[in-house]
Amino acid sequence: MTSTRLTRGALIAAAVALVTGGALTGCSSDDDGAADAAPSSSTASSSAAPTSASTEPVGAGCAQLTADPAVVAALQAAATQPVGTAASALPPLSTLASVVGQANLTAALDAQSGITVLAPANAAFDAVPADQLNALVADLPRLTSVLQHHAIPGRLSPEDLVGEHTTLLGDTVTVTGTADAPVVAADQTLLGAADATLVCGNLPTANATVYVIDQVLAPEA
């Protein structure tokens, strides 16, 4: 286990239209959309109850995603679906959805009441050598740990994503950078060769906030 560019005016119009329908498809690098997000801890778990968060997606790849009508339609539907189900209909996350299904975790993700998911895009899985990826998928306990490591309790706004967070696995992931350009260091990734950076994030589903990233993360050794 990504397009023509839209003008800024078109993106804003699309975002406004979809916000009224419960989904977001714009792209922004501004921080002034933050509201009352669940606070993250700098040293412990981000397990606060879900609250409202920034209302605009962030990330340099948002424009490309929202230029694809299939992705726009999937994002609209995702806002009313739990995250495991929603991922299966999002073209950039089809590999992740397949792997989650092979680990029998779709229902478990859908049952969560409010989480943040660092979701590797298809290209993140494509970058993993085939033998290494096949070995991971064949090792169900390890695969489950890797997938749980990508989920954080509580819905995090872009501003609150930067920091250290306890994952559903019970270990930690550290996010550095800024609200519109968060980074997970290369030594926390499966390949260990490049930092994980944001493609497009702050995307809502019925029970999660999703940040699409360009690397597969690895649990703490």
Protein Blocks (a to p, Z undefined) as FASTA:
>chain_A
ZZdcddfklmmmmmmmmmmnopafbdcfbfklpccdddddfkbccfbccddddfbdcdjk
lmmmmmpmklmmmmmmmmmpcfklmmmmmmklmmmmmmmmmnopmmmmmmpgbdcddddd
fklmmmpcfklmmmmmmmmmlmmmmmmmmpcehjddfklmgccdddfkopacddehjfkl
ccddfklcfnlpaccddfbghiacfkbccdddfbdcdddZZ
